[in-house]
Amino acid sequence: MNRPTDSDQAPRASTGVSDDAAENEDIEIKLLAEAVHLKYGYDFRNYSRASLKRRVKHRMGLENIDRISDLLHGILYDPDLFDRLFLDLSINVTEMFRDPDFFLAVRRNVVPVLKTYPFVKVWHAGCSTGEEVYSMAILLKEEGLYDKAQIYATDMNEVVIGKAQDGVIPIDRLRDYTANYQRAGGIESFGDYYTARFGLARLDKSLIERVVFASHNLATDGVFGEMHLIVCRNVLIYFDKVLQARVLRLFYDSLVRRGFLCLGTKESVRFSPIEDAFEVVDPLRKIYRKK
């Protein structure tokens, strides 16, 4: 089949050079994700292409690497380079009582139901460095639920899981964290939950007595069964529609009947294959309940 000549095609606003470069980068990103999966077993193939490209470009800048293809070659032969890239790909922004209105909504709308159970299981999926896990532990303590709860905190990145277990938070964030805690409906003094020394603040170890930290990859791993509450906030935004649907099904299958699912403010079960399987508890804070 003959290719159309320039005279056969509609006029184009650009020369096509930038379009070709963008297309080539998209191909390289796809190859990079495939290489990571084949070489290291981590599956980023269904992550949002724009998010993946942004994080890859960030690492390239730090490493003084000009082309994605060169980064691809580098991670295949340099595991240390891959480890640095992996941190960029898997770390999400977090903080104590992030989005305080969400935690306040949990206190008001979810906790009263959780109190009706003899034992409560909570899953924090994509827990990152653990600040929101500790926040939930504080909330459950103050509501008298902690001693009859089991919290599972998972992430695919074992480095951040280690940081979460250490329970160290930057001392220069304490003012912000205290404000978040108060806005989230905290009923004690936030200062009772940490010890500050040598420029760092260490959270009270009692906050993780009921927490199990574990490695879990939402893209590939299976069900966490019989959960009363699943919290996965600001993780799905990095996935494409196919992977979002898979993960939402995973959460549905992991919840007890009438269990709660909490997503990030920019995430939703709307337009997903299991939209009708959930009812909306709080449309603004994205709290749902399994029907």
TORVEX-687070 format. One line per field, with one value per residue (C-alpha): z, y, x. Coordinates in Angstrom, 1 decimal, padded with zeros to 4 digits. Each point is the difference from the previous one (the first is absolute). Example, Ala and Ser with C-alpha at 12.3 -4.5 7.8 and 13.67 -1.06 7.14 Angstrom:
# residues 2
w c(007.8 | -000.7)
v c(-004.5 | 003.4)
u c(012.3 | 001.4)
//
This chain:
# residues 291
w c(000.0 | -001.0 | 002.7 | -000.6 | -001.2 | 001.8 | -002.5 | 000.9 | 003.7 | 001.8 | 001.1 | 003.4 | 002.5 | 001.1 | -001.9 | 001.5 | 001.7 | 003.5 | -000.6 | -001.1 | 003.1 | 002.3 | -001.8 | 000.4 | 003.7 | 000.5 | -001.6 | 002.2 | 003.1 | -000.9 | -000.6 | 003.3 | 001.9 | -001.8 | 000.9 | 003.7 | 000.1 | -001.7 | 001.9 | 003.4 | 000.2 | 000.7 | -002.2 | -001.1 | -003.4 | 000.8 | 001.9 | -001.4 | -002.9 | 000.8 | 003.7 | -000.9 | -002.5 | 002.5 | 002.6 | -002.5 | -001.2 | 003.5 | 000.6 | -003.4 | 001.1 | 003.2 | -001.8 | -002.9 | -002.4 | -003.3 | -001.5 | 001.4 | -002.0 | 001.9 | 003.3 | -001.1 | -000.8 | 003.3 | 002.2 | -001.7 | 000.9 | 003.2 | 002.8 | 002.1 | -002.8 | -000.1 | 003.8 | -000.3 | -002.9 | 002.0 | 002.9 | -002.5 | -001.5 | 003.3 | 002.5 | 000.5 | 001.9 | 003.5 | 003.4 | 003.4 | -000.2 | -003.7 | -001.0 | 003.6 | -001.2 | -001.2 | 003.5 | 001.5 | -002.3 | 001.0 | 003.6 | -000.6 | -002.7 | 000.2 | 003.6 | 001.4 | -002.3 | 000.8 | 003.7 | -000.6 | -000.9 | 002.6 | -002.1 | -002.8 | -002.8 | -001.9 | -003.1 | -001.0 | -003.6 | -001.4 | 003.4 | -001.1 | 003.0 | 002.4 | 001.2 | -000.8 | 001.6 | 003.2 | -000.3 | -000.3 | 003.1 | 002.0 | -001.2 | 001.0 | 003.4 | 000.8 | -001.1 | 002.2 | -003.0 | -000.1 | 002.3 | -002.0 | -003.4 | -002.3 | -002.6 | -003.1 | -001.6 | -003.4 | -002.7 | -002.9 | 001.0 | 002.9 | 000.6 | 000.9 | 002.0 | 002.1 | 000.4 | 001.1 | 002.7 | 001.3 | 000.7 | -000.4 | -001.2 | -000.8 | 002.9 | -002.2 | -001.0 | 003.6 | -000.1 | -003.2 | 001.3 | 003.3 | -002.0 | -002.1 | 003.1 | 001.6 | -003.2 | -000.3 | 003.3 | 002.3 | 003.6 | 001.8 | -000.5 | -003.1 | 002.0 | 002.0 | -003.0 | -000.7 | 001.6 | -001.5 | 000.2 | -002.1 | -002.8 | -000.5 | 001.5 | 000.6 | 000.2 | 003.0 | -000.6 | 001.5 | -003.2 | -002.0 | 002.6 | -002.1 | -003.4 | -002.4 | -002.7 | -003.1 | -003.7 | -002.4 | -003.6 | -001.0 | -003.6 | 000.3 | 003.5 | 001.3 | 002.5 | 003.6 | 001.4 | 002.5 | 000.4 | 001.7 | -001.2 | -003.0 | -000.4 | -003.3 | -000.6 | -002.9 | -001.5 | -002.7 | -001.7 | -001.2 | -001.7 | -003.4 | -000.2 | -000.4 | 003.1 | 002.0 | -000.9 | 001.2 | 003.3 | 000.7 | -000.5 | 002.3 | 002.7 | -000.5 | 000.4 | 003.1 | 001.8 | 002.4 | -000.9 | 000.7 | 000.4 | -000.7 | -002.8 | 000.2 | -003.1 | -000.7 | -000.8 | -003.7 | -000.2 | -000.3 | -000.6 | -002.5 | -003.6 | 001.3 | -000.7 | 003.7 | 000.5 | 000.8 | 002.7 | 002.3 | 001.5 | 000.7 | 003.7 | -000.6 | -003.6 | 000.8 | 002.1 | -002.3 | 002.7 | -001.4 | 001.5 | -001.5 | -000.7)
v c(000.0 | 003.4 | 002.6 | 003.3 | 002.9 | 003.3 | 001.4 | -002.7 | 000.8 | 002.8 | 002.9 | -000.5 | 002.8 | -001.5 | -001.5 | -003.4 | -000.1 | 000.6 | -002.5 | -002.6 | 000.6 | -000.3 | -003.3 | -001.3 | 000.9 | -001.8 | -003.1 | 000.2 | 000.4 | -003.1 | -001.9 | 001.2 | -001.2 | -003.3 | -000.3 | 000.8 | -002.7 | -002.6 | 000.8 | 000.9 | -001.3 | 003.4 | 000.8 | 003.6 | -000.9 | 001.2 | 003.1 | 003.4 | 000.7 | 003.7 | -000.7 | -002.6 | 002.2 | 002.9 | -002.1 | -001.6 | 003.5 | 001.1 | -002.9 | 000.7 | 003.6 | -001.1 | -002.6 | 002.3 | -002.5 | 001.6 | -002.9 | -002.4 | -002.8 | 000.7 | -000.2 | -003.3 | -001.4 | 001.3 | -001.7 | -003.3 | -000.1 | 002.2 | -001.2 | 003.1 | 002.3 | -002.1 | 000.4 | 003.8 | 000.0 | -002.4 | 002.5 | 002.7 | -002.3 | -001.3 | 002.8 | 002.0 | 003.3 | -000.5 | 001.6 | -000.4 | 000.5 | 000.9 | 001.6 | 000.5 | 000.1 | -003.6 | -001.2 | 002.0 | -001.6 | -003.4 | 000.8 | 001.1 | -002.4 | -003.2 | -000.4 | -000.3 | -003.1 | -001.4 | 000.1 | -002.5 | -002.8 | -002.1 | 000.3 | 002.4 | -000.6 | 003.1 | -000.1 | 003.0 | -000.8 | 002.0 | 001.2 | 001.7 | 001.2 | -000.6 | 003.4 | -000.7 | -003.4 | 001.6 | 002.5 | -002.7 | -001.7 | 003.2 | 000.4 | -003.6 | 000.4 | 003.1 | -001.7 | -003.1 | -002.3 | -000.5 | -003.0 | -002.0 | 001.0 | -001.5 | 002.4 | -001.3 | 002.6 | -001.0 | 001.5 | -001.5 | 002.0 | -001.8 | 003.1 | 002.2 | -002.8 | 000.0 | 003.8 | -000.5 | -002.5 | 002.4 | 002.6 | 003.0 | 003.3 | 003.3 | 002.4 | 002.9 | -001.4 | -000.3 | 003.3 | -001.0 | -003.5 | 001.4 | 002.3 | -003.0 | -002.1 | 002.7 | 000.6 | -003.8 | 000.0 | -001.0 | -000.1 | -000.2 | 001.9 | -001.0 | 000.4 | -003.1 | -002.2 | 000.8 | 000.7 | 002.7 | -000.1 | 000.8 | 001.6 | -002.9 | -001.0 | -003.7 | -001.2 | -002.1 | -003.7 | -000.9 | 001.4 | -003.0 | -002.8 | -000.9 | 000.7 | -002.6 | 001.4 | -002.1 | 000.2 | -000.1 | 001.1 | 001.2 | -000.6 | -003.7 | -001.4 | -001.4 | 000.5 | 001.1 | -001.7 | 001.0 | 003.7 | 002.3 | 003.2 | 000.5 | 003.2 | 000.7 | 003.7 | 001.7 | -003.3 | -000.7 | 003.3 | -001.4 | -003.0 | -000.3 | -001.0 | -003.7 | -000.2 | 002.2 | -002.4 | -002.9 | 001.6 | 001.1 | -003.6 | -001.2 | 002.4 | -001.2 | -003.6 | 000.9 | 001.7 | -001.6 | 000.6 | 003.6 | 000.8 | 003.5 | 001.2 | 003.3 | 001.6 | 003.2 | 003.2 | -000.3 | -003.7 | -001.7 | -003.2 | 001.8 | -001.3 | -003.1 | -003.5 | -000.4 | 003.5 | -001.6 | -002.2 | 003.0 | 002.6 | 003.5 | 001.0 | 003.3 | 001.2 | 002.7 | -002.1 | -003.0 | -002.4 | -003.0 | -003.0 | -003.4 | -000.9)
u c(000.0 | 001.4 | 000.5 | -001.7 | 002.1 | 000.2 | -002.4 | -002.6 | 000.0 | -001.8 | 002.2 | 001.7 | 000.7 | 003.3 | 002.9 | -000.6 | 003.4 | -001.3 | -002.9 | 002.5 | 002.1 | -003.0 | -001.0 | 003.5 | 000.1 | -003.3 | 001.4 | 003.1 | -002.1 | -001.9 | 003.2 | 001.4 | -003.1 | 000.3 | 003.7 | -000.7 | -002.6 | 002.1 | 003.2 | -001.2 | -003.6 | -001.6 | -003.0 | -000.3 | -001.4 | -003.5 | 001.0 | -001.1 | 002.4 | 000.2 | 000.9 | 002.5 | 001.7 | 000.1 | 001.7 | 002.4 | 001.0 | 000.6 | 002.5 | 001.7 | 000.6 | 001.6 | 002.2 | 000.9 | -001.5 | -001.4 | -002.0 | -002.5 | 001.7 | 003.3 | -001.8 | -001.5 | 003.4 | 001.3 | -002.6 | 000.5 | 003.7 | 000.1 | -002.3 | 000.9 | -001.3 | -003.2 | -000.4 | 000.2 | -002.5 | -002.3 | -000.2 | -001.1 | -002.6 | -001.5 | 000.1 | -003.2 | -000.3 | -001.4 | -000.3 | -001.6 | -003.8 | 000.2 | -003.2 | -001.3 | -003.6 | 000.3 | 001.1 | -002.8 | -002.5 | 001.4 | -000.6 | -003.5 | -001.2 | 002.1 | 001.1 | -003.6 | -000.4 | 003.4 | -000.9 | -002.8 | 002.5 | 001.8 | 003.3 | 001.0 | 002.4 | 001.4 | 002.1 | 002.1 | 001.0 | 002.9 | 001.0 | 003.2 | 002.0 | -002.9 | -001.1 | -003.7 | 000.3 | 001.1 | -002.7 | -002.6 | 001.5 | -000.3 | -003.6 | -000.9 | 001.7 | -002.0 | -003.2 | 000.7 | 000.4 | 003.8 | 000.2 | -002.6 | 001.5 | 002.6 | 001.5 | 001.7 | 002.3 | 001.3 | 002.1 | 002.0 | 003.1 | 001.8 | 002.2 | -002.9 | -001.5 | 003.2 | -000.4 | -003.6 | 001.1 | 002.6 | -002.8 | 002.3 | -001.6 | 001.8 | -000.1 | -000.5 | -003.4 | -001.4 | -001.8 | -001.8 | -000.7 | -001.4 | -002.3 | -001.2 | -000.6 | -002.1 | -002.1 | -000.5 | -001.8 | 002.9 | -001.1 | 003.4 | 003.2 | 001.9 | 003.3 | -001.0 | 000.6 | 003.7 | 003.3 | 002.2 | 003.8 | 003.0 | -002.0 | -002.3 | -003.3 | -000.7 | -003.6 | -001.0 | 000.7 | -003.4 | -001.5 | 001.2 | -000.6 | -003.1 | 001.6 | 001.4 | 002.2 | 000.3 | 001.0 | -002.9 | -000.2 | -003.5 | 000.8 | 000.8 | -000.8 | -003.3 | -002.7 | 000.3 | -003.1 | -002.7 | 000.9 | -002.5 | 001.8 | 002.4 | 001.8 | 001.8 | 000.3 | 001.8 | 001.3 | -002.5 | 000.7 | 003.3 | -001.7 | -001.7 | -003.6 | 000.7 | 002.1 | -002.4 | -002.8 | 002.2 | 000.9 | -003.6 | -001.1 | 002.8 | -001.3 | -003.6 | 001.0 | 002.1 | -002.8 | -002.6 | -003.6 | -000.8 | 003.7 | 001.4 | 002.3 | 001.8 | 001.7 | 001.8 | -001.9 | 000.8 | -001.0 | -003.4 | -001.8 | -002.2 | 000.2 | 001.8 | -001.4 | -000.9 | -001.6 | -003.4 | 001.6 | 000.6 | -002.1 | 001.3 | 000.5 | 001.8 | 000.3 | 002.6 | 002.3 | -000.5 | -001.2 | -002.0 | -001.7 | -000.3 | -003.6)
//
